[in-house]
Amino acid sequence: MNNRVLPAVLLVAALAPGPAGAFLENTGGSAAQFLQIGAGARSYGMGDAFCAVAEGPDAIYWNPAGLAAMQRPAFAYTRSEPVSSVHHDYAAYGHPVSLLKGTLGVSLTYQSQDYLPLVTNANLETGTFTPHAEAIAVAYATKFQVGDARTARDFYGEYWNVPGVNRPLRQGTEPWTGVVMLGVGAKIVRENIYNRDATAVLFDGGVLFRPSYLKGFSMGLAFRNVGERFRFIDAGQMAPVEFDLGAAYTLALKRSRLTASGGVGLPYFGGPDGRLGLEYALRTSGSLEGALRLGFRTRTFDDLSPLTAFTAGVGLNVHRASLDIGIRPMAELGVGYKLSLGYRF
């Protein structure tokens, strides 16, 4: 097989979920597999356990609800090279809008491959073609406080009831108090293979909850790529629909912070994908911060090496600018990587 074709074929085969079905057996897989590559080198280094972390413009992909936490406009760009012949670019911008009581975001994704040979059924090369795909998305998120004890007291009186227990209401300590963030997104996705094109409108959404009684803890739920089918000829193929559940906890110290996150991806085709991530960030001065990251995913490239389950990364924040790098060993395919640049205005 042509050396330029082999990495692309292996990538597509590896990205396709396995036959053990969470919702359906993988009888044909889904179209637009590039939508599963993700966004951001920070999340990549943390094993993509990012649903409950979801910060900045990258939240448009991982959990649109995370946009609501933005306090100032920000831009992010990520270059991904899953294997040497596949090139993936993601750019996103988020902007808080006080008039809308929330944050608006927009992102653009573009993926291309190196030239592939065009072969006839007689195994004759008649030329080359370049598969490519694009997606443009818009998102909106807002947040609100729930379970304000002062409001609850008007309804419940001075006590709320748990079987066998009566406790006074205390501001900010009851289990239902906290901040809820809600986000929704829509995107137009187009995929091209030789002389065939397919376009679909897809939707994303999510929720984040950060309880008042446990500072630094968050829980998240998101869904991705729900919508139309891609029709290259007549038969339609679904997008890679996925539900994502996660939790994260950040321990803030005097000059550093430690974030632990975990979650599970539930694709419509294939089995669940467990994810774990760790990040340690150290602020060396008022405007300089460095970070180290480790990640693990249960969905591996088994035909290559068990080491493909692991990821790692580093990050550097200088004033309002950021640089992040994430890597993943890919055995004979080399090292997959993501490089991200960000800026908060």
N, C-alpha and C positions, 0 to 999 in steps of 0.2 A: 504493500500500500504506500502511496506517496507520503513522504515524511511530513508534508504540510497538512495532509488530511488526517493522519493518525491522531494528533493531539485533539483536534476538534471532535472527532468521533468519540474518543474516550471521554471527553468532557461532557458531551450530550448524554452518553450512556450513564455516566456517574451522577449527573444531576437528576436524572429520572429516578423517582422514588422506587423503592423495592416492591416486590410482589405482595408483601404482607400488608393488606389494606386496612387503613384506619376507617375509611368510609366506603371506598370501592376498591376492588382488586385493580391492579394496574394493567388494564386490558389494552391500553394504547397510549397512556401518558397524556400529557397536555402540551399545548403550544406555548410559545413565548417563554421558554425556559430562562431566558436572560433576566426575567423579572425576579428570579430567585437569588441572583448574585448579591443583592443587598446594597447598602450605601454606607460609606464611611469606614476609614481604617481603624477608628477607635472600637467600633462594634466588632469588626473582624478580629482584632486582637483579643477580644473578650468572648470569642466563640459564638458571636451573634446572639448572645444572651442579653438582648437590648430592649425588649418590649417594655419593661418596667423602668428602664433608665431613660430612654428616648428623650434626648435633649437637642436643642438647636435645630437648624434646618434639616438635618438627617432624620428628624422625627417624622417628616412627611412620609418616608418609607416605612420606618419601624413601627410607629404608633402616632398617627396624626395628633392625638391628644397632647403629646409632649410639646407641641408648638405653643400651647397656652402658657408655659412657664417662661417663655422668652420675655426679657425686659427691654431689649433693644434690638434693632435690625441686625441681621447676621447673614453671611454668605458662606457656602461650603462647596468645595469641589473635590471629587475623588476620581483618581485613575486606578482602574483595576486591571490586572493581568492574571486571570485564573490559570491559564496556560499560555505558552509563548505565542500562539497564533490567534488568540482571542483578546480583543481590546474593548474595555468597557469604561465609559465616562459618565459621571453623574454630577450634576450641578444643581444647587438648591439655594433658595433665598427665602427668609422669613421676616415678616415685618409686623410688629404689634400695631393695631389700629384701635385707638381709644374709642372712636365713634362706633365701632362694631363690637366693642367690649371683648376683644379677642385678638387673635393673630392670624394673618393670612400668609400662605406659603405657596411657592411655585417651584417645580423641579423639572429637569430635562435629563433624560437618560438616552444614551446612544451606544450601541454595541456593533462592532464590525469584526470580521475575520479576515485573515490573509486570503489571497487569491486561491480558489480551489479549482481543480481541473474539471472541465465539462466533458463527460465521457458518454459515448453512445452505448446502446445495448450490445454492440459488437466490440466493446472495450477499446474504442478509438477516441483519443482526445481531440476535441474539435475547438477548444478554446478554454477560457476560464470565466469564473464569476465570483462575486464577493457577497456573501450573505450579510445582511445588516438588519437592525431593528431599532426603533425609536419609541419613546414614550414621553409625553408631556402631561404633568399633573398639577392640579391646584388643590389646596387644602385650607380648611378653616378650623380653628380650635378656640374654645373658651373655657373658663374655669369659674367655680363658685364654691362657697363654703356651705357645708351641710352639717346639720346637727348642732347648731349654736345652742349651748345650754341655756342661755338667757331666753331664747325663743321657746325651747322645749319646756322650760319651767312654766310658761303660761298654759301649756296643754297638760303636762303631767303633774303639775304642782311641785312640791319640794322633793318628791321622791319618784324614782322609776323602779319598777318591780322586776325582779328576777326571782324565780321560785325559791322561797325561803330567805330572801335577802331584800332589805330596803336600804338604799344608799342615797345620800344627798347628791343632787346634781352639782358637779364642779366644772366650771368653765374649762373647756379644752381637754378634759380627761376622759370623757365618756367614749365608748367604742365607736359610736356612729359619727363623732365629730371629725372633721378633716376637710381637705380640699379635693374636689372632684374636677377632673379635666376631661372634656369631651372633644373629639375631633373627627372630621369626615373629610374625605378626599375623592376626587374623580380624575380619571386620566384617559387619554386617547393613546392607544398602543397600536403600532404598525410593525409588521414583520415581513421581510422580503427574502425569498429564496429563489434565485435565478430570475425567471420571468413571472413569478407568482407573488402577489401581495395579499395580505389579509389585515384588516383593521377591526378593532373592537374598542368599546367604551367600558371601562372597568371602574369599580368603586372600592375604596378602602375606608376603614374607620377604627376607632379605638377609644378606650377609656383608661384613665389613670386615677388611682386613689392614694392620697398621702394622708394617713391618719394623724390627728393632732397629738394623740397620746404616745406615739412612737416616732420621734423625730428622726429623719433619715431613712425611713422605711417607705416603700411604695409597692403597689400592686398594679399590674397592667393586663389588659385584654385587647387584642387587635385582630382584625381580619383584613385580608388582602386579595385583590384581583377577582372580586365577585362581579359578574356581569355577562356581557355578550360572548358568544363563541366566535372563534376565528374560522373563517371559511376561505381556504385557499382555492378550492374548486367547488365542490358541492357539499361534501360532508363537513360538519363543523367540529372543531376541537375546543375544549374548555381551556381557559387560562389556568396557571398553577395556583388554584385557590388554596389558601392556607389560613388557619386560625393559630394565634400565638398567645400563650399564657405565660406570665412571668412575675417574678418578685425580685426586689433588690433592696439592699440595706447599705447605707453609707455611714461609716464611723468617722466623724470629724474630730481630728486632734488639733493641737496648737498650730503646727505648721504643715500638717499632712492630712490625708484622708485615705481611707481604705473602703473600696466598694466591692461588694460581693453580689453577684446576680445569677439567677437561674431561670430556666423556663423550658417550655416544650412547644415545639411546632407540630401542628396537626394538619397535614396536607390532605386535600380531598382524595388524591391518588397516593397510595403508599402508607407506610407506617409512621409513627410518631418520631420526632427528632428531639432528643434531649440536649440541653445547652447549659453550660456553666461558664462563668467568667469572673475574673479577679482584676482589680486595678488598684495600684498604689501610686498616689500622687504626692509629691513633696514640693512645697513652695520654698525656694531658696532665697528669694527676696520679694519685695512688694509686687513686682511685675513679672517674675520668672518662675515657672512651674514645670517640673518634669514628671513623667508618668511611665510606669512599667505595667504590662498587661499579659495575662495568660488566659487561654480559653480551651474548652473541650466540647466536642459535639459527638453524639452517638452515631450520627449518619456519616459514615466514612467512605473513602474510596477503597473498598476492600481489595479490589484487584491490584491495587498499587502497593499500599503499605498501611498497617494500623496507625502509623504516625500521622496519617492525614486527618486523624481525629483532633489533633492538637493545633492550636494557633498561638501566636505571641505578637506583641507589639510594643512600641514606645511612642511617647508623645511629648511635645514641647509647646508650652504656652508662653508667649512673650507679649505682655501688655494685652492688646486685643487680638493679636494674631496667634494662630495655632498651626502646628505641623504634626501629623500623625502618620505612622507607618505600621502596617499589619502584615504578617507573613503566615504562610501555611505550607508545610513540606508536601510535595507532590511526587516523591520518588523519582522515577525516570522522566517524568514530565517537568522536573525542576522544582522551583519554588513559586507558588502563587503569592501575589502581594497586592496590597492596596496602599496608595499614597494619597493623603488628604491634606488640603490647605483650607483654612478658615479664617474669617475676620468678622469681628463684632464692631459695628459702626457706633 
